Amino acid sequence: MNPWVLLDEVDVPGDGGAMKLYQRAFEFSISVKNEELMNSRMHGSEDALAELACERLAGRQHPRVLIGGLGMGFTLRAALDHLGDQAEVVVAELVPAVVQWNRTHLAELAGRPLEDARTTVRESDVGLVIKETAGAYDAILLDVDNGPDALTHAGNDRLYTHGGIAAAKNALTPGGFLGVWSAEPDKSFTKRLRGSGFKVEEITVRARGTKGRRHTIWLAEKA
């Protein structure tokens, strides 16, 4: 078996520790604190996050979508594939190196989605981007960290608090959707979404087609 080769290593802002990019033949892996955060062979649930949300935007003339977390570009690619030519997708990524990796080492994995004219990249905390403008997005997709149980950056927890949920709701258009990816189910997060006035669907998807770990996606519609 081919060995893993370390391609790059950076420090995550704040208390996130070291983030490392590895390659083994045609497979890529990103780890944080020596735990694998994502793997290029298992992105089915990231695809589903975008597909499920963007399907619900059908009929909107100029949909605007915010994605929190670039990862390996698969969520962005799936969103672009399910939106029309008049859409705009803003990607907020906290770690500049991840953006650079998606322009170089990882560019071909998802078909170079950063080069799509509908894509705008913000090297920023998605929580700050969410708070900038009320009613700015038809959908907000959070593919950040491990979901409500943050792994890489403790500050990510605030996205999933009552305050974070309220900020996301304020940033959505009427009838807009908040989509959240998580490695694990979280009953308390579901309760917070519903308590904030969202109509909530909780969906279980596989990491790799019909195989791999089960991940959780919440789709929360703003009334």
Secondary structure, DSSP 8 states (H G I E B T S, - for coil): ----EEEEEEEETTTTEEEEEEEETTEEEEEETTEEEEETT--HHHHHHHHHHHHTTTT-SS-EEEEE--TTSHHHHHHHHTS-TT-EEEEE-S-HHHHHHHHTTTTTTTT-GGGSTTEEEE-S-HHHHHTT-TT-EEEEEE--TTSSS-SS-GGGGGGGSHHHHHHHHHHEEEEEEEEEEESS--HHHHHHHHHTTEEEEEEEEEEETTEEEEEEEEEEEE-
